[in-house]
Amino acid sequence: MLAIIQARCSSQRFKHKTLRLIYGKPMINHVISRVQKAKKITKVIVATSKDRSDNKLVEYLKKIKVQYYRGSLNNVAQRLVEAAEYKKVRNFMRISGDSPLIDPDIIDKAISTFRVNKNYDLISNVFPRTFPKGQSIEIVSTYILKKHLKNMNKFEKEHVTKYFYNNPKIFSIKNFVNKKKTKLIKTAIDNKKDLVKILKKIKKKEFEKYSIYKS
């Protein structure tokens, strides 16, 4: 399974957050490392924009030898379709670049769910949400996403899967739920306050080994 991590440096709420250092490493590094730890992920690519604001991100990805694709700044859906077609895959996993604590076990769970539900347009764990924010995972059909690009509004193009959730009657969506007792703290970093809260709760020693599942 190909994982496409969407990331850019021009976030309005927290500029350059993707390169913000967290315990000595840029946030994007933490996201990539965690995705790569998933046993069922075979390829990882970062989908960013052609805008010059993302030049430093691309330079960093080159430095750590991680593949990238540059597309539209605001039409993220188009960017992901192009990245998927570049890698010649029928389906791909979408991961947000602001999820430095994404759990590899949930990634593998999503892929296992997909393997027995391959005819679905979208595999999701947020419809309805039972996992905390920052643990969102979706497996998308490249063909279906491309087919509906022309129908999406500006907001849906930027947020990719919103169009699916806004039109559930025309898509087949398979949602998997959280059945285990988990830590429900938000692990997505939307703004500087989110980062401060996470660093207060999760210290350096446990950051890289963090799991939402309690031992």
Secondary structure, DSSP 8 states (H G I E B T S, - for coil): -EEEEE--S--SSSTTGGG-EETTEEHHHHHHHHHHHSTT--EEEEEEESSGGGHHHHHHHHHTT-EEEEE-SS-HHHHHHHHHHHTT-SEEEEEETT-TT--HHHHHHHHHHHHT-TT-SEEESBTTB-S-TT---EEEEHHHHHHTGGG--HHHHHHSTHHHHH-GGGS-EEE----S-B--------SHHHHHHHHHHS-HHHHTT--SB--
